[in-house]
Amino acid sequence: MAVYSYLAPSALEGVDFGIAVVFLGGDFMPRRITPRYVLVFITLFAIGALLISTQSSRMFKVCLFSPVKGKVVLKGQPVVGAVIERSYDWAWGNKKATDQTTTDQNGEFSFPAIHGTMILGQVAPHEPVIDQTINILHDGKTHEAWYFHKGEYSENGELNGRELSFLCDLGDQPQKKGDGRFRFFGIAELK
């Protein structure tokens, strides 16, 4: 049984807001929409909009790249002033971004988490696809520290809850590391 509704506005009548006609299998059942129903609808709509707007930062927030900290060394010595470039490519949102920082006097660096927002993706079934990259630029060379295919949206989900904390030796060659779904590529060693 299909249910269809039509709201016929009644601009000429000062009290009535309209007539809703409900079709139930060919039967017409007119219903009056009173000011009380309109007030209830507007109130519920306003409450819903307020809840969504105040909770949306948490409700629709997804982690695209967890916080990262690390240390860059060469022959055991800290590398000062190396440029660390972090980027991601998020297939769902068709979004790409890159940011960078430099190592301090101890060869250390850090990045905060990167979050995105999505509404439909929270309820629509899909496979998260986020390609993550960290490159280290030093002395005119680019060193691949981290390449990972993130397949979920939780913070620290890259390594099943483990923090992204790296030791990167510029003398190492990039290679596959890890196991199972937690495989990554690069010179980074997990601390």
N, C-alpha and C positions, 0 to 999 in steps of 0.2 A: 504494500500500500504506500503510495507516494504522498508526501505532504508538501504542499507548496503554500507560500503565503504572499500576500500583496498588501501593501499599506496604501490606502487611498487617502491622501491628505485632505483635510477639510478646512481650507483657509477661510471659507466664508462663514463658518460657524465659529464663534468666539470661544466656546467652551470645549468643543470636541477637537481632539488632536488627529483623529482619523478613524477609519474603520479597517480592521484587519479581516480579510476574508481568507479562511482556511479551506482548502480543497482536500477532502478526504474521500478518495475513491469516487469522485463525481458529486459528492454532497457539498453544498455550500453552507458554511457555518459562520455567519458574520459575528464578530466580537468587537465591542467598543474598547478603544484604548483611552483610558481615563487619564487625567493629569497625575493621578496617584501612580499608575503603572509607568508613566514617563519619568516621574521623579525617582522611582525605585530603579529603573534602568540606568538613568544618568548617575545615580549614586553608586550603583554597582560598577559601572564602567569607570567612574573616577577612582574608586578604591582599587580596582584592578590595574589601572594605568599607574597609579601611585606605587603600588607594590612592585610592579615590573620595573619602574624607573629607579626605585631605591635599591632593589635587589639585582638589577641587571648586571652590575659589575661583578657580582659573584655567580649569579645563575648562568650567565652565558660566557664566562671567562674560561679560556683554554690556554694551556701552556705550550708554546711553540718551541721554546728553547729554555731549558732549566738554567739556574745560576751556574756560572763556571768560574773556577779559580785555578790558577796554575803557576808553574815556575818554568822558565826557559833557561837552559844551561848549554854550554858548549865546552867540551872537555872538562866537565865538572865545575866550571866557573859560571856564575850568573851572567846572563846577557842583559845588559842595561840598554834601554831605549829601543828594543825591538817592537815593531808594530804588529799587534795582534788583530786580525780581521776576522770577525764572526759574521756569518750570513745564514739565511734560511730561505727556503722556497716552499711555501705552503700551498699545496694543490687545491684544497677546498676553497680557500679564499682567493686563490690565484694571486697571492701576495708574496713579494720578495723584498728582503731588506738586508742591509749590511750596516754594521757599526764597527768601531775600532777603538782600541786603547793601546797604550804602550807599557812596556815593563818598567818597573821601578828600579831603584838601586840594588835591590836583592834579586832582580830578574823575575819578580812576581807580577801577576796581573789578575784581574777579575772582571766579570760581567754580571749584571743583574739578570733576572729571568725576563724573557720576552713573552708577553701574553697577547692573545687575540680574543675577539669576541665573535660568537656565532649563535644564532637563534635556531634556525632550521636544523643545523647539523647536530644539535643536542638531542633531537628526537628522531631524525631521519637516519636510517641505517646506512653507514658508509665506513670505509676503511681510511683512517687518518693517514695522510702522506705528507710528511715534513722532512725535506732534505736539509741537513745541518752541515755546515762547514766551518772549520777554524783553520786559518792559514797564518803563518808567522813570516813576516817580511824582515829580513836582516841581511845587510851587506849586499844588496842587489839581488838576493835570492828569495824565492818563495818556498817555504817548507810546509808541506801538508801535515797539519797536526791532528785533525779530526774530521772524518767524514762519516756521517751516520744517517740512517733512514729511520726517523722516529715514526712509530706506528700507533701512537696513542697520545692523549692530551694531558696527562697528569704531570705535575712538577716532579722532577727527578725520576720520571718514568723511563728515561733513556736506558738506564741500567738497573731497572727494577727497584727503584727506591734509593739507590746509592748516589751520593753526590758526584757531580762532575768536577773532580779534582785531579789535575794532571801534572806530570813532570815531563817536559818536552826537551829532549837532547837534540840540538841541531845537527849533531854528527850522525844521528841514526837515519836509516832509510825507512820510508813509510811502508807499513805492511798491515795485513789483516790481523786483528786481535779480537779476543773475546770468543764467546761460543753461543750457539743457538741464535735466538732473536736479538741477542745483545752483542752482535759482531760490529766492529767499527774498523776504520782504516786510518792510518796515519802514524806519526811518530810519537804521539801521546802515550804515556804509560799512566795507568791509573794509580793514584796514591792511596 
